[in-house]
Amino acid sequence: MSWDLPTPFTLPILVGADDIDELGHANNAVYVRWLERCAWQHSQSLGLGLAEYRELDRAMAVLRHEIDYLASAYEGDELEMATWIFSWDRKLRMTRHFQLVRKSDGATLLRARTTFVCIELSTGRPKRMPEAFIEGYRVGMTEAPEGF
């Protein structure tokens, strides 16, 4: 695959019949679900799953999605979603980059950035990242080229 950045965390995706809308391609809302699934599985691979979130009374919640839909996906397409954590302030915010590629032809179907904010689960309010988040997400950081 021709990835935007080195060493991504990747998630294989098979486009199913339920993903297809009235126009015959994967619905744009489904792409958002794939972004969430990829980010969540990456967090889990870093040791920050739901149990840890609950224990720490913290979570990373979506603040903003920026999505460029570049090409359509169709039922039966085998895709690979990649993600990288490339920006964070080690306090409240973290940004991920995503790239979705169709395996059959290597076409990039989507690029996205999602900004997350750390919240306290019990109140839903922004709260500083606990040390476990700083250490866990540090492992998942990718150096992005200047201007990326």
C-alpha positions in Angstrom: 0.0 0.0 0.0 1.1 3.5 -0.6 0.5 5.2 2.7 0.7 8.9 3.5 2.9 8.3 6.5 5.1 5.3 7.6 4.0 2.5 10.0 0.2 3.0 10.2 -2.1 1.0 12.3 -4.4 -0.7 9.8 -7.9 -2.2 9.9 -9.2 -4.4 7.1 -12.7 -3.6 5.9 -15.0 -5.6 3.7 -17.9 -3.4 2.3 -21.1 -5.2 3.0 -24.6 -4.9 1.6 -25.7 -2.9 4.7 -23.1 -0.3 3.9 -24.6 0.6 0.5 -27.0 3.5 0.1 -29.7 4.3 -2.5 -27.0 5.5 -4.9 -25.3 2.1 -5.0 -22.1 2.9 -3.1 -21.0 3.0 0.5 -22.9 5.8 2.4 -20.8 8.6 3.7 -22.0 8.0 7.2 -20.6 4.4 7.0 -17.1 5.9 6.4 -17.4 7.8 9.7 -18.3 4.5 11.5 -15.1 3.0 9.9 -13.0 5.9 11.2 -14.3 5.3 14.7 -13.7 1.6 14.6 -10.2 2.1 13.4 -9.4 4.7 16.0 -10.9 2.5 18.7 -9.0 -0.6 17.7 -5.8 1.4 17.6 -6.4 2.7 21.1 -7.1 -0.8 22.3 -3.8 -2.1 20.7 -2.0 0.6 22.8 -3.6 -0.7 26.0 -6.3 1.9 26.2 -9.5 0.0 25.9 -12.9 0.6 27.4 -11.9 -1.0 30.7 -9.0 1.4 31.1 -11.2 4.3 30.1 -13.7 3.5 32.8 -11.1 2.8 35.4 -9.5 6.2 34.7 -12.8 8.0 34.3 -11.5 9.4 31.0 -12.1 9.0 27.3 -11.0 10.6 24.0 -14.2 12.1 22.5 -14.5 13.4 18.9 -14.4 17.2 18.8 -14.1 17.6 15.0 -14.0 15.4 11.8 -12.5 16.8 8.6 -13.2 14.3 5.8 -12.3 14.3 2.1 -14.3 11.7 0.2 -12.1 11.0 -2.9 -13.8 8.0 -4.5 -16.6 5.6 -3.9 -16.5 2.1 -2.3 -18.9 -0.6 -3.5 -20.3 -3.8 -2.1 -17.6 -6.5 -1.9 -14.7 -4.1 -2.0 -11.8 -5.0 0.3 -10.5 -1.9 1.9 -7.8 -1.0 4.4 -8.2 1.9 6.8 -4.9 3.3 8.2 -4.5 5.7 11.1 -1.7 7.7 12.7 -1.6 9.9 15.8 0.4 12.8 14.6 -0.4 15.7 16.9 -1.2 16.1 20.5 -0.7 18.6 23.3 -0.4 16.0 26.1 -3.1 17.8 28.0 -6.5 17.8 26.3 -6.3 17.3 22.5 -5.1 14.7 20.1 -5.3 14.5 16.3 -5.4 11.5 14.1 -4.9 11.2 10.3 -6.8 8.5 8.4 -6.4 7.1 4.9 -8.8 4.6 3.3 -7.4 2.5 0.4 -9.1 0.0 -1.9 -6.8 -3.1 -2.0 -7.7 -4.1 -5.6 -6.3 -1.0 -7.3 -4.5 0.9 -4.5 -6.9 3.9 -4.9 -7.2 6.2 -1.9 -10.9 6.6 -1.2 -10.8 8.9 1.8 -8.5 11.1 3.8 -9.6 12.4 7.2 -8.4 14.1 10.3 -10.2 13.8 13.6 -9.5 15.9 16.6 -10.2 14.3 19.9 -10.6 15.9 23.3 -10.0 14.1 26.6 -13.1 14.1 28.8 -14.0 12.9 32.2 -16.6 10.1 31.7 -18.5 10.9 34.9 -19.2 14.5 33.9 -18.7 14.6 30.1 -16.5 17.7 30.6 -13.0 18.2 29.2 -10.3 17.0 31.7 -6.5 16.6 31.4 -5.2 13.4 30.1 -4.1 11.0 32.8 -0.5 9.8 32.8 -1.7 6.4 31.4 -3.1 8.2 28.3 0.2 10.2 27.8 2.3 7.0 28.1 -0.1 4.8 26.0 -0.7 7.3 23.2 3.0 8.3 23.1 3.7 4.8 21.8 1.3 5.4 18.9 2.7 8.7 17.8 4.0 9.2 14.3 6.3 12.0 13.2 4.5 13.8 10.4 6.5 15.8 7.9 6.5 19.6 8.3 3.3 21.1 6.9 1.4 17.8 7.0 
